[in-house]
Amino acid sequence: MAKQNDTLKYMKEEVWPKTKKEVERGIKEAKKILNKSEKYLKTVSEKGVKQTKKVSLAIKKEKLYYDLGKTVACVKLENWSSNKKIEAILGEIKALDRKTARIK
């Protein structure tokens, strides 16, 4: 029983203070790493959101080009400049271009 008490006393007085310091230092380093990774994750997420918005707008623009092509195919050449549907589609395409340009 004496050896066991000596071992516990040695662990409590000699080993634990050193171990405690190392554990506390490890916790501080882990917090620093977590803060850095959190900032990086936010940056990556924001970039991903912006990229997703750009792709979404590009897809909408492609659909408008498709609709414009269908409309132009049905309208005579002389009536292109006065056709309200063509003008509306061109306006939407320009608006999407402005929205895409605003995303940095």
LOZATOR-83832 format. One record per residue: residue number from 1; residue in one letter; x, z, y of N, C-alpha, C in turn. Coordinates in nm, 2 decimals. Example, Ala and Ser with C-alpha at 12.3 -4.5 7.8 and 13.67 -1.06 7.14 Angstrom:
2
> 1/A/1.32/0.78/-0.57/1.23/0.78/-0.45/1.32/0.78/-0.33
> 2/S/1.28/0.71/-0.22/1.37/0.71/-0.11/1.29/0.79/0.00
***
This chain:
104
> 1/M/0.08/0.00/-0.12/0.00/0.00/0.00/0.09/0.00/0.13
> 2/A/0.20/0.06/0.12/0.29/0.07/0.23/0.34/-0.07/0.27
> 3/K/0.37/-0.15/0.17/0.42/-0.29/0.20/0.31/-0.37/0.27
> 4/Q/0.19/-0.36/0.23/0.08/-0.43/0.28/0.06/-0.39/0.43
> 5/N/0.07/-0.26/0.46/0.05/-0.21/0.60/0.17/-0.26/0.68
> 6/D/0.29/-0.26/0.62/0.41/-0.31/0.70/0.39/-0.46/0.73
> 7/T/0.34/-0.54/0.64/0.32/-0.68/0.66/0.22/-0.70/0.77
> 8/L/0.11/-0.63/0.76/0.00/-0.64/0.86/0.06/-0.60/1.00
> 9/K/0.13/-0.49/1.00/0.19/-0.45/1.13/0.29/-0.55/1.19
> 10/Y/0.37/-0.61/1.10/0.47/-0.71/1.14/0.39/-0.84/1.19
> 11/M/0.29/-0.88/1.12/0.21/-0.99/1.16/0.14/-0.97/1.30
> 12/K/0.09/-0.85/1.32/0.02/-0.81/1.44/0.12/-0.80/1.56
> 13/E/0.23/-0.74/1.54/0.32/-0.72/1.65/0.42/-0.83/1.67
> 14/E/0.46/-0.91/1.57/0.57/-1.01/1.59/0.51/-1.15/1.59
> 15/V/0.43/-1.18/1.49/0.39/-1.32/1.47/0.27/-1.36/1.56
> 16/W/0.17/-1.27/1.57/0.05/-1.30/1.64/0.08/-1.33/1.79
> 17/P/0.16/-1.26/1.87/0.18/-1.29/2.01/0.24/-1.44/2.03
> 18/K/0.33/-1.47/1.94/0.39/-1.61/1.95/0.29/-1.71/1.91
> 19/T/0.21/-1.68/1.81/0.11/-1.78/1.76/0.00/-1.79/1.87
> 20/K/-0.04/-1.68/1.93/-0.14/-1.68/2.03/-0.10/-1.77/2.15
> 21/K/0.03/-1.76/2.19/0.08/-1.84/2.30/0.07/-1.99/2.27
> 22/E/0.11/-2.02/2.15/0.11/-2.16/2.10/-0.03/-2.22/2.09
> 23/V/-0.12/-2.13/2.05/-0.26/-2.17/2.04/-0.32/-2.20/2.18
> 24/E/-0.29/-2.11/2.27/-0.34/-2.12/2.41/-0.28/-2.25/2.47
> 25/R/-0.15/-2.27/2.45/-0.09/-2.39/2.50/-0.15/-2.52/2.44
> 26/G/-0.18/-2.51/2.31/-0.24/-2.63/2.25/-0.38/-2.65/2.30
> 27/I/-0.46/-2.55/2.33/-0.59/-2.56/2.39/-0.58/-2.62/2.53
> 28/K/-0.48/-2.58/2.61/-0.47/-2.64/2.75/-0.43/-2.79/2.74
> 29/E/-0.34/-2.82/2.64/-0.31/-2.96/2.63/-0.43/-3.04/2.58
> 30/A/-0.51/-2.99/2.49/-0.63/-3.06/2.44/-0.72/-3.08/2.55
> 31/K/-0.74/-2.98/2.64/-0.83/-3.00/2.76/-0.78/-3.11/2.85
> 32/K/-0.65/-3.12/2.87/-0.60/-3.23/2.95/-0.62/-3.36/2.89
> 33/I/-0.60/-3.37/2.76/-0.62/-3.50/2.69/-0.77/-3.54/2.69
> 34/L/-0.86/-3.44/2.67/-1.00/-3.47/2.68/-1.04/-3.51/2.82
> 35/N/-0.99/-3.45/2.92/-1.02/-3.50/3.06/-0.98/-3.64/3.08
> 36/K/-0.86/-3.67/3.04/-0.81/-3.81/3.05/-0.89/-3.91/2.97
> 37/S/-0.93/-3.87/2.85/-1.01/-3.96/2.77/-1.15/-3.98/2.82
> 38/E/-1.20/-3.87/2.88/-1.33/-3.88/2.94/-1.33/-3.98/3.06
> 39/K/-1.23/-3.97/3.14/-1.22/-4.07/3.26/-1.20/-4.21/3.20
> 40/Y/-1.12/-4.23/3.10/-1.10/-4.36/3.04/-1.23/-4.41/2.98
> 41/L/-1.30/-4.33/2.91/-1.43/-4.37/2.85/-1.53/-4.41/2.96
> 42/K/-1.54/-4.34/3.07/-1.63/-4.38/3.18/-1.59/-4.51/3.24
> 43/T/-1.46/-4.53/3.26/-1.41/-4.66/3.31/-1.45/-4.77/3.22
> 44/V/-1.42/-4.76/3.09/-1.45/-4.86/2.99/-1.60/-4.89/2.98
> 45/S/-1.68/-4.78/2.99/-1.83/-4.79/2.99/-1.88/-4.87/3.11
> 46/E/-1.83/-4.84/3.23/-1.87/-4.91/3.35/-1.83/-5.06/3.34
> 47/K/-1.71/-5.09/3.29/-1.67/-5.23/3.27/-1.76/-5.30/3.17
> 48/G/-1.80/-5.23/3.07/-1.89/-5.29/2.97/-2.02/-5.32/3.02
> 49/V/-2.08/-5.22/3.10/-2.21/-5.25/3.16/-2.20/-5.37/3.26
> 50/K/-2.10/-5.38/3.34/-2.09/-5.49/3.43/-2.08/-5.62/3.35
> 51/Q/-2.00/-5.62/3.24/-1.98/-5.74/3.16/-2.11/-5.78/3.10
> 52/T/-2.19/-5.68/3.05/-2.32/-5.71/2.99/-2.41/-5.77/3.09
> 53/K/-2.41/-5.71/3.21/-2.50/-5.77/3.32/-2.46/-5.91/3.35
> 54/K/-2.33/-5.94/3.36/-2.29/-6.08/3.38/-2.33/-6.17/3.27
> 55/V/-2.32/-6.13/3.15/-2.36/-6.22/3.04/-2.51/-6.24/3.04
> 56/S/-2.59/-6.13/3.07/-2.73/-6.14/3.08/-2.77/-6.24/3.18
> 57/L/-2.71/-6.23/3.30/-2.74/-6.33/3.41/-2.70/-6.47/3.37
> 58/A/-2.59/-6.48/3.30/-2.55/-6.62/3.26/-2.65/-6.68/3.16
> 59/I/-2.70/-6.60/3.07/-2.80/-6.64/2.98/-2.93/-6.69/3.05
> 60/K/-2.97/-6.61/3.14/-3.09/-6.64/3.22/-3.07/-6.77/3.30
> 61/K/-2.95/-6.79/3.35/-2.92/-6.91/3.42/-2.92/-7.03/3.33
> 62/E/-2.87/-7.02/3.21/-2.87/-7.13/3.11/-3.02/-7.16/3.08
> 63/K/-3.10/-7.06/3.07/-3.24/-7.09/3.04/-3.31/-7.17/3.15
> 64/L/-3.27/-7.13/3.28/-3.32/-7.20/3.39/-3.28/-7.34/3.40
> 65/Y/-3.15/-7.37/3.36/-3.10/-7.50/3.35/-3.18/-7.58/3.25
> 66/Y/-3.21/-7.52/3.14/-3.29/-7.59/3.04/-3.43/-7.62/3.09
> 67/D/-3.49/-7.52/3.16/-3.63/-7.55/3.22/-3.62/-7.65/3.32
> 68/L/-3.51/-7.65/3.40/-3.49/-7.75/3.50/-3.48/-7.89/3.44
> 69/G/-3.41/-7.90/3.34/-3.40/-8.03/3.27/-3.53/-8.08/3.21
> 70/K/-3.61/-7.99/3.15/-3.74/-8.03/3.10/-3.83/-8.08/3.22
> 71/T/-3.82/-8.01/3.33/-3.91/-8.04/3.44/-3.87/-8.17/3.50
> 72/V/-3.74/-8.19/3.52/-3.69/-8.32/3.58/-3.72/-8.43/3.49
> 73/A/-3.72/-8.41/3.36/-3.75/-8.52/3.27/-3.90/-8.57/3.28
> 74/C/-3.98/-8.48/3.32/-4.13/-8.51/3.34/-4.17/-8.56/3.47
> 75/V/-4.08/-8.55/3.57/-4.11/-8.59/3.71/-4.04/-8.71/3.74
> 76/K/-4.10/-8.80/3.82/-4.04/-8.92/3.86/-3.93/-8.89/3.96
> 77/L/-3.83/-8.98/3.97/-3.71/-8.96/4.05/-3.75/-8.95/4.20
> 78/E/-3.85/-9.02/4.24/-3.89/-9.02/4.38/-3.95/-8.88/4.42
> 79/N/-4.01/-8.81/4.32/-4.08/-8.69/4.35/-3.99/-8.56/4.33
> 80/W/-3.87/-8.58/4.30/-3.78/-8.46/4.27/-3.77/-8.37/4.39
> 81/S/-3.74/-8.43/4.51/-3.72/-8.35/4.63/-3.84/-8.27/4.67
> 82/S/-3.96/-8.32/4.64/-4.09/-8.26/4.68/-4.15/-8.17/4.58
> 83/N/-4.10/-8.17/4.46/-4.16/-8.10/4.35/-4.13/-7.95/4.36
> 84/K/-4.24/-7.87/4.37/-4.22/-7.72/4.40/-4.16/-7.65/4.28
> 85/K/-4.19/-7.70/4.16/-4.14/-7.63/4.04/-3.99/-7.65/4.03
> 86/I/-3.94/-7.77/4.07/-3.79/-7.79/4.07/-3.73/-7.70/4.18
> 87/E/-3.79/-7.70/4.29/-3.74/-7.61/4.40/-3.73/-7.47/4.36
> 88/A/-3.84/-7.42/4.29/-3.84/-7.28/4.25/-3.73/-7.25/4.15
> 89/I/-3.71/-7.34/4.06/-3.61/-7.32/3.96/-3.47/-7.32/4.02
> 90/L/-3.45/-7.41/4.11/-3.32/-7.42/4.19/-3.30/-7.29/4.27
> 91/G/-3.40/-7.24/4.33/-3.39/-7.11/4.40/-3.36/-7.00/4.31
> 92/E/-3.42/-6.99/4.19/-3.38/-6.89/4.10/-3.24/-6.90/4.05
> 93/I/-3.19/-7.02/4.03/-3.05/-7.04/3.99/-2.96/-6.99/4.10
> 94/K/-2.99/-7.02/4.22/-2.90/-6.97/4.34/-2.91/-6.82/4.35
> 95/A/-3.02/-6.76/4.32/-3.03/-6.61/4.33/-2.95/-6.55/4.22
> 96/L/-2.95/-6.61/4.10/-2.87/-6.56/3.99/-2.72/-6.57/4.02
> 97/D/-2.69/-6.68/4.09/-2.55/-6.70/4.13/-2.50/-6.59/4.22
> 98/R/-2.59/-6.55/4.32/-2.56/-6.45/4.41/-2.55/-6.31/4.34
> 99/K/-2.64/-6.28/4.25/-2.64/-6.16/4.18/-2.51/-6.15/4.09
> 100/T/-2.47/-6.26/4.03/-2.35/-6.26/3.95/-2.22/-6.24/4.04
> 101/A/-2.22/-6.30/4.16/-2.11/-6.28/4.25/-2.10/-6.14/4.30
> 102/R/-2.21/-6.06/4.31/-2.21/-5.93/4.36/-2.15/-5.83/4.26
> 103/I/-2.16/-5.87/4.13/-2.10/-5.78/4.02/-1.95/-5.80/4.02
> 104/K/-1.88/-5.69/4.04/-1.73/-5.71/4.05/-1.67/-5.65/3.92
***
